[in-house]
Amino acid sequence: MDLVPALREPLKKVLGPATAKVMAEHLGLHTVGDLLHHYPRRYEERGQLTHLADLPMDEHVTVVAQVADARLHTFASSKAPRGKGQRLEVTITDGSGRLQLVFFGNGVHKPHKELLPGTRAMFAGKVSVFNRRLQLAHPAYELLRSDSDSDSDSDSDSDGGANESVESWAGALIPLYPATAKLESWKIGKAIQTVLPSAQEAVDPLPGSLREGRGLVSLPEALLKIHRPHTKADIDDARARLKWDEAFVLQVALARRRHAETQLPAVPRKPVPGGLLTGFDDRLPFTLTDGQRKVSREIFDDLATDHPMHRLLQGEVGSGKTLVALRAMLTVVDAGGQAVMLAPTEVLAQQHHRSVVEMMGELAEGGMLGGAEHATKVVLLTGSMGAAARRHALLDLATGEAGIVIGTHALIEDKVRFHDLGLVVVDEQHRFGVEQRDALRGKGKQPPHLLVMTATPIPRTVAMTVFGDLETSVLDQLPAGRSPIASHVVPAADKPHFLSRAWERVREEVSGGHQAYVVCPRIGDEEDDPGKKGAQRKSPEDDAEKRPPLAVLDIAEQLAKGPLQGLKVEILHGRMPPDDKDAVMRRFAAGETGVLVATTVIEVGVNVPNATAMVIMDADRFGVSQLHQLRGRVGRGSAAGLCLLVTEMPEASAARQRLNAVAGTLDGFELSRIDLEQRREGDVLGQAQSGARTSLRVLAVIEDEEIIAEARQEAAALVATDPELTGLPGLRTALEALLDEEREQYLEKG
């Protein structure tokens, strides 16, 4: 007897190998349970038509519409039999907009007979533009019978599929599923019809008390209502319930991770009066902001406990996160431990090392003549260091001579040993997975304390999902003396003279004794593949301009010979040898270079207060948060900053609206919300390598802030009383499924 639970049954046994293969390859669905959790993207009412004006370009869409007219054209064709080809043009309408369908060759006969004016059907295909009109070429379709028709169905399928009626979902609402060109929405619907009885065996992950207390329907009922709703209220019931499942299971996973970490021992690192920290604070040429003091207190309180701190430090670009992190590092060194700062790139590691040594002055000269009494050694460790320098650095780490270590993921390698690792600061968390964090944690005799910094602000709910295993501190005040940054969009295609003026502005800044950055999406050397780099979007706007993204090497040459002739222009990108990168940054920081043409290697942590202008080429190729992050490199001194966003996108395009949003506000928290709304939720969550990406199907991180916050409270309360979840087998099963996905994702990324 087969004892596989119904929801774990492989689809190939239930639906047959061909359909199961397409579902696995194109939709990532392998079991009956996976298919039941493949929810409709939206619903069409049987009597209503899809609004055609809103269709996204270049995406596979399913629409319900009515045939307005159909014309068969004959044309000369050397390939067709008897030298004549046929083309069927069908116009469909939603009552206001129109969309053209085109069928060629042998594909015209069936639709010519079936798609008569007045016929309603579901159509599926990719929207493209031909002769400035929207069209679907060779769409698949399924006829819909109106309620007034007799029971003799004439529904069919353009690829000769089963002659089965859409009427089989008797409700007035037709579910439209996320589909692919290989498998239309209605075929997915039919497959779900086959497995829907298994929903009765779904084991409920929510505790009964929680479900009843919030008036949520049972899981089998929710699955039935989301796939076969009779009313809109059914859909609302189902979505409310399924959102809770996703939020709660994810928050329980995070709460258990937090709980496990509170069980770990750690060495308390209490501040020592009169030590390095006191000496450092006395040296500072400014006073700390209230925000910096408050966040420092939160961190010091955590460091003083005997289990490891796990804290997220996030805040506005330029709010002084590095300073707060450095004060925490000095506290740990005062208490006899070592502190590590982990940076995502070599350029940033070098930059952090330089600025820490500058800020600490003689306090960073431990073991050297002229070093202060409490001084420690600040060591840099990166993957590309020479063998001798590397040996020397490793020795300083092992003996404890180096109190502060700054480096890249080279610090995670097996050979690296610490004398007494007390604190790990991770800069730019989303580039470091949970596993790398764990590897570094294993370097301490006991787990070290952990502080994670994000470069740009993130919405509270993202903090609760992506970084949900961390406590959060927020810095939202900018230090006094920072100058405002003026930002403008430069529409290079519509108004070329605006671009000429942009280069004049750069010349003015440099001749006034300041410096400028020019940022490009691509390097432009042989290894660059324009198809892969820089292009962050696929949309009709990309079709509108087929050229590859602008490149550092090309732009630098054009500027040096053209509009910026006579100024000292240098380049910086990630594939330069580390010593060259460091030398370029030092010259720029020292004011010897007027203009630096760079890729996004300058995105985080680069601090040159004398740089006042930034021109971002092909700005539409960067995300909103990334643009905000780049812009934060100027206006760091007393002179006002200027950021110019150059684009060739037309005024009405979504890309231009995104750029207008960036130019319109300096509020990173506001921009992070816009960014999140414009990108798919999955991309945001996927960045954290947290497994949340595939597990969120109905939960929307921005809209469902309340559910996420409540689920976090409920999960924390449950885990505090029953960390092993002994009485909740359904919840344990759901967690295993979530964590399996997480492991798979890590392997895919690894």
N, C-alpha and C positions, 0 to 999 in steps of 0.2 A: 504494500500500500504506500502511495506517495504521501510523505508527511511534510512536504514543503508548504509553509503557510501560504494562503491564497495570494497575499500581496507580494510575496517574494517569488512567485511563479515567473519564470522567464517568458518574455513576450513571444519568443519564437514558438513556444508550445501552444500558445493561445491564439495567436494571429497568423501563424505561418511564417516561414523563414524570410520571404522577400520583404514583406511589410516590416517585420521586426528588424531586419538589417538596416532599412532606411531610417527607422526610428532611432536605432542605436547610433548610426553614423552621423545623422544630421540633427537630431534633437537631443541626443544623450539620454534616451529612454531605454532601459533594459528590462525592467520588471513591470508586473501589473501595478504595483504601488507607484512606480515612477510615472506611469501613464495616468493614473488617477490624480496625481499631483501636477499634471500638465494642464493648467487651468486656461479657460478661454481668455483671450486678450480683451475682447469686448463682445457685445451682443447686438444683433440687429432685430428690430421688431418686424414680424412677418409682413405687416402692412406698410412698413416704412422703408425708405431707400437711403443708402449711404450718401453722406455729403461728399460729393466728388471733389469739391474745391480744396479740401484739406488733405488730399492724398500725398504721402511723402514720396519723393523721387527715389528711384533706384532701390526701392525696397519691395519685397514680395508682399502684395496686399490681397485681401479678399473683400469684394464689394457686393452689395445687393443692389441691383439697378434694373431699369426697364429698357427694353429695346425701343429706340425712337425710329431708326430706319436702318435698312440693310441694302447694300448695292454690290452687285457682282461685276467686276471689271475684267475685261480680257486684254492682254497685252502681248506684244511680240516677245518671244523668249527662245533662244537657241537651245536651252536645256529642256524645255517642255516638249511633250509629244506633239507632233504636228505643228511645232514652232509657235504654239500659242499657250501662254500661261494664264492662270486665273488668280485674281485677288479679291477676297471678300472684305468689304469695309462695313463694319456694323457700328452704329453710333448708339451709345447707351446714355441714359439720363437719370438724374435724381430729381428732376423737376426744375432744377435751376442750372446746374452745371452739366457739361457733357464730356464724354470720354470716348475716344475712338478705339475700336478693336480691329485688328487686322489678321486675316488668315490667308495663307498662300497654298498653292499646289493642291496635293491630295487632301490637305486639311480643310478645304472649303466646303466639301459636299454636305457633311453632316450639319455643321452650323447653318449652312444656307437653308436647309430644310427646317431646322428647329428654331433659329433665332429670328422669329418674325416680329414685326412691329407690335408693341403691346405686351410681348412676353416678358415675364420677370424671371431673373435667374441670379445665382451667385456666380461671380467671375473671380478667377484667381490668376495673378501673374505679376510681372515686374513693370512698374510705371516708368515710361521713358518719354522723351520729347522727340517728335518728328515734325518737321516743318512748323515749329513753334506751337505745336499742339500736343497735349498729353495723349499718350496711347498705351494700350497693352497689346503686345504682339503675341499671337497664338495663345491666348489665355485658355486655361481649363475652365469649364463651367458646369453648373448643375442647375437644371430648370426648377423653378419653384411653382407649385400650383397654388392658385389663389383659393381662398376658402369657398368661393362660390362655384369652383369647378366641381365636376362630378368625381367620384372615387376612382375613375380610370386614370391612373398616374401616367404621365408621359415624361417623367423626369429622366434625365440621362446624364452621361458624363462624357466630356469630349474625348477622353482617351479610351473610350470603349469599356469603361469600368462597369461594375455591377449596376443593373438598372434598378436601383433601389431608391425609394422616395425620401426626400428630406423630411417628408411628413412624419417619418419615424420618430423625430423629436416633436411630439404632439403639441408642445407649448407654443405660444405665440412668439417666444424669444428664440432666435437662432444663435447658438454660440459660435463665435469665430475664434479659432485657435491660432496661436503662433505656429505658422506652417512653413514649409519650404517648397521650392519648385518641384521637388521630387514627391511631395506628399501634400495634397491640398487639404485645406481646413476641414472640408466635409468628410474626407476619408479618415482624418484623425477622429472626427466626431463619431463615425461609424465604429471605429476600433474601440472608442471609449464606451459606446453602447454595449459592445461585447463584454467588456470587463466590469461594467458598472455594478452588477450583482455582487462582485467581490468586496465592494465598499462596506457591505454589512459586517465584514470580518475585521475592519480596521480597528486596531487597539488604540484607545484614547490616551494621548500623552498628558492631557491636562488633569490635575487633581480634581475630583468631583466637587469639592467645596468651592474651588475657584470658578469652575464652570457654572455652578448654580448661582454663586454669589454675583456673577456678572451677566446672568441670563443668556448664556451662550448655548447654541444647539450642539448636539452630539457630533462627533467626527463623521460617522456614516451619513448622518442627515446633511451635514455641511457639504460633503462630497457629492451627494445626490443633487443638492440644490444648486451647486455651482455649475454642474454639467447639464442639468435638465431643469432649469428654473421655469416655473409657470408664471411668476410675477417678478417685478423688480424687487419687491420685498424679500423674495427668496434669495436673490443675488446678494442683497445687503446682509441678510442673516449669515449666509455662507462666508462672505468675505470677512465679516466681523470675527467670526469664529476662527477662520484660517489665519488671519493676521495674528491673532493671539497665539496660535500654535507656533508660528514662526518666531515671534518676538520672545515667547516664553522659553522655548527649547534653546534658542541661542543664548538668552540671558542665564539660563540654568548652567549651560556649558561654561560661560564666563564666570559665574558665581562660584562654580566648583573649582575653576582654575585659581580664582582669588583665594578661596578657602584653603586649597592645598598649599598655596604660597604662605599663608599666615601660619601654617603648621611647621614651616621650615625655620631652622634657627639662623640667627645672624648676629654678628658682633655689633653691639650698639656703638655708635660713633658720636659722642657728645662734644659740643663745641668746647674748646679750651681757651680761657681768657688769656690775652697777651701773646697769642701764637701768630701763625701765618695770616689767619683771617683778619685779626686786629691790625696787623702791619699793612695788609692789603687795603682795608677800608680807609686807613689813615692816608694812604697814598692817593686815593681816588680824587680827581680834580673836581668832582661834582657830588651832590648828595643823591642817594637812592630815591626813586619815586616811592610813593606809598604802596603801589602795587608790588614793586620789587621787594619791599620789606615784608609785606604780608605773605607773598609766595615763599620767600626765604624761610620765614617762620614755619610755614607748613612743612617744608622740606626738612628743616632742622629737627622738628618734632618727630618726623618719620625716622630720621637717621638715628635718633636716640633710643629707638625701641629694639627689642631683641628678636624681631623677625624682619625679613627684608622689606625695605620700601619698594613699592611699585607705583611710581607716579608719572603722570603725563604732564609736561609743561608746555602749554600751547599759548599762542598769543599773536598779537599784531606784528607784522613785519617791522623790525627795527625797535621792538619794545624792550630790548636788552635781555633776551633769554640767555645768551651766552654768559653775560655777567652773573646772572643768578646761578647758572650751572657752575661757573668757576668758584663762586663763594661756597657752594656745597662741596666741591672737590677739595678746597683748602681746609674746610672743616674736618673732612675725613683724614687728610694728611696730618693735621694737628693732632688727631686722635690716634695716630700711629699706623694708619692704613695707606693704601695707594688708590688713586683714582684714575680711571681711564675715560677718555672721550673718543667715541667711535664715529668717524665721519664717512659719508657715502662715497666720496671721491678723493683722489690724491690732492687735487687742487684745493679742496675745502680743508683737508687735514693740514696741509701746509699753511693755509690761511689762518686756521684756528691756532696752530702752533705759534705762528708769528705774532698774532694779536695777544695770545696769552702771555708770551714772553715779554711783549711790550708793556702790557698792563701790569705785570708783576715786577718788572724792572729787576732790582738787585735781589728780590725775593726768589727769583727763578735761577739764581746763580749758586745753588747748593754745591759745596765741594770746590768752588772756584775762588780765586783771590778776589776780594771786593764783594763777595756775596754777603748778604745780610745774615745776622745771627741765626734766625729761624729758617734760612733759605732752604729750598728743596731744588731738585733737578727736574726740568721739564723736557721730556724726551719725545721725539717723533719716530714713529715706526710705520713704514708703508711697504707695499710689495716690491717696489722697484728700487729700493735702496741698494747701494753697493754692499758686497759681502762684509767688508771690514766695519763699515758704519753700522750694519745690521747686528753684527756680533757684539759690538760695543753697546748698542741699545738693549739687546737681549740680556746682557750681563747686568746693566743698570736696573732692569726690571726684576731680575732674579734676586739681586742682593738687597733690593729695597732702596738703593741709592736714588732712583727716580721716584719721586712722590706722585708726579703727574705724567701720564702717558697719553699722547694723542696719536691716533692712527686710523688706518682703514681696516677692512676686514682681514688684513694680514695679521691683526692681533688675535684672530680666532684660531689661527693655525696651531697644530699640535705642539710645535717646538716652543711656543711662547709660554714662559713660566713667570708667575708673579711671586714676590716675597709675601705680600699680604693684601690681596685685592679687596678693597672695601666698598667701592662705588663704581658703577658703570653708567656713563652718560651716553645715550645714543642720539645722534643728531639725525633728523629726517627719518623717522621711524619707518615710513612705508617702503623704504628701500632695504630695510633689514627685516627678514622674517622672524617669526617667533623662534624658529629653530636656531638661527644665528645668535639670538639673544641668549638662548639656553646654553649654547656651546661656550659663550664667554662667561656665563654664570658659573659654569663648571670649573673655571680657572681659580676660584677662591677656595680657601680651606673650608669656609662655610659660604653659603650663597651670598654674594655681594648685594648691596642696595642698588636699585635701578631707577634712573631718571631718563625719561624719553622726551625729546623735544621735537615738535613739528614746526616746519618752516612757516607755513601759512596757517591762519586760524581755521578751525574746523567747527561745523555746527555741533551743538551739544549732543544731538542724537547720534551723530557719527562717532563722537567721542564715546558714547555709551555702547555702540555696536562694534566698531572697528577696534577701539582701544578699551573695550569693556572690562578687560582684566586689570586695568590701571585706575588709580584715583586721579582726579584731574585738578590741576592748578591753572588759572588763566591770568595772563598779563595783558590788560587791555589799555594801559596808559602809555603814551609815548614819552620818552625822556624830554625834559625841557630843553629848548635850544634847537630842537629838530625843525627843519624848515618844511613848509608845505611843498607838495610836488604838483605842478600843473601837468595835466595829461590831455593830449589831443589826438584825434584820429586823422591820419593823413591819407586821403583817398587818391593814391598815385595814378590810377587809371582815369578817373573822372577829371581830376584836377592836377595835371603833372606839375604845374607851377608851385603847388603846395609842397611837393617833394624838394624842388629847388630851394624853396624858402627854408625847409628843414635843414638842409646842408649849410645854408647861410647861418642859421641859428647855432649850429655846431661850431662853425668858425668863430662866431661872436663869443661863445662860451670859452673856447680855447684861447682866443686872443685876450680875453679878460682874466687869464691866469688859471682857468679851470680845466677840467678834462671831460671826455665823453666816451660812452660805450656805444657800439653799434652791434646789435645782436642779430644773428642769422640762424635759421633752423637747421642748416646743414654745413658740413665741413667743406665738401667739394673736392676731396681727393679720390683716388681710384677706388678705395674701399667703400666709398659712399654709394649706396644704392638709393636713388631718389624714390623708388617705389616703396622703400621701407622707412627711410628716415623722415622725420619732420612732419610727414603728412599724418595729422592726427585724426582727420575726418574723411569720410567718404560720403559725398553728397553731390547734388547736381552742380554745386558751385565748383567742385573739383573737376567735373567734366568741362565746365566753362573755360577752365584754363588748364591745359595739359602740361604746362611747363613744370619742371622739377622745382622744389623749394630753393630759394636763393641761398648761396653758399658763401661762407667766410672768405675762402681764398679768392673767389671772383670779385666779391664786393670790395674787399680790401684793396685789390689792385685797381679797380675802377675808381675808388675814392682817391687813392694816392695820386693817380694820374689825372683825375678830373676835379670834382668840386672841392676836395680837401687837399689839393696839391700844395706842397710847401709845409704842411703840418706833419709831425712825426706820427705815422700810423703803424701799429703793430697788430699781430694776430695772436689769438689764444684759443686752443681747442683741446679736446680730451685725448687726441692721439699723438700729441707732441711728447717728446721725451720729458720726464718729470723735471729734470734740471732746467730745461728750456722754459717749461711752464713757470717754474718758480722765478726764474730770472725775469721773464716778461712781467709777472705780477709785481715783482720788487721794483722794476723800473716804473711801472705805472703808478704804484703806491708812492714812489718817491717824486712823482711829478715830471719824470723825464720824458714820458710818452704822452702825446696829446689825445690820441684817439685809439681805443682798443676795440678791434673788430673780433667778436667772440661768438662761440656757441653758448648754450645754456650752462656751460661749466661755471659761469659767474653767478648762477642763479641764487645760490645760498651762501651766506656767511662772508662774502667778499665785502670788505669794509674800507672804502677809500673816500674819506669825507670831502676831498677836494673835487670828486667827480660830481658834476651837476646836471649833465644831459645824457639821455639815452634815446637812441633811435632803434626801434624793433622792426626789422624787415619781415614781410610776410607774417605780420602779427596774428593774422587769422589762423595760422597753423599751430598756435599755442593755446593751451587751456586758460580759462579765466584766472584760476589761482596761480598758475605759472606766470602769467603776465604781471599779476600783482606782486608776486615774489621778485621777479626781475626788476620791476619798477622800484622796489625797495632798496636797490643798490645806489640810487641817486638821492640827493637831498639829505645826506647823512651828516652834513656839517651845518654851518650857519647860513650858507648861501642857498637860495631857493632852487629846487630841482625841476627839471623839465623832462617829460617822457612823451615821445612821439610814436604812435602806433601806425606803421605804414602798411597799407593793404590795397589790393587791386579788386577786392570783392565789391559787387554792386551794392548800392545803398539799401535796397530792400532785403538783402540776404540776411539769413540768421547770423552769419559770421560777423557782419557789420553791427548787428544789434548787440552781439556779445562784446565787441570792442567798445561800442558806445557805453555799455554798462561799466566797463573797466575805467574808461575816461571819466565817467560821471561820478565816481565815488572813490574815496581812499579807505573806505571801511571794509577791511578784509573779511569780517564776519558776514557782512551783507553779500560780498562777492562769493564767499564760499557757498552760500545758499543758492545763489544764481548758478554757480558752477555745477552744484549737485543736481539742480533741477534740469540743467541742460544736458548733463551726461547721463548715461544709463546708470541706475543705482548700482548695478553689478560691478561697473568699472571702479566705482568708489570703494566698494567693500572689497573687491578683488585685490585692490592694491595692498591691503593689509595682510594678504595671504592668510586670511582668518577663516576660510571655509564659509564665510557668510555669503559669499557671492552666489553660489548655486542654491543656497538654502532659502534665499528671499525671493518669493514669487509674487505674493500679494502685498507684502509689507513695504510701504514706501517710507524711506528713512526720514524725509522732511515732513510729509503730511501726518505721519502716525507717531509724532513725537510723544503724545500722551500715552499711547499704548506701550511704547518702548520704555518710558519712564516707570509706568505702573508694573510692567512685566519684570523690570529690573528689581523693584522692591519686593514683589512676590517671590521671585527666584532667590533673592538673598535670604528672605525669611525662611523659605523651604530648606535651603542648603544649610542654614545655621542649625536647624532642628534635626535634619535627616540628610547628612552629606552623601550617604550611600544610596539615597532614594529607595530604601528597602521596600516601601509599600507601593511603588509606582512602576510596574514592569513596562507599561506603555511608554512612559517618559524615558526609561532607560533605553528602550529599543530606538526611540526617535533620536536620542543623543548619540547612540552608536552609529546610526545612519549619518548624522551630521558630521561626526568626527571621522568617519570613513571618507566622506567627501573631502574633509580638510586634509587628511593624509594624502589622498589621491592628488589634490591640487598641489600639495607641497612637492610630491614626486614629479608632477608635470613641470613645475617651475625649477626643480632642483637640477 
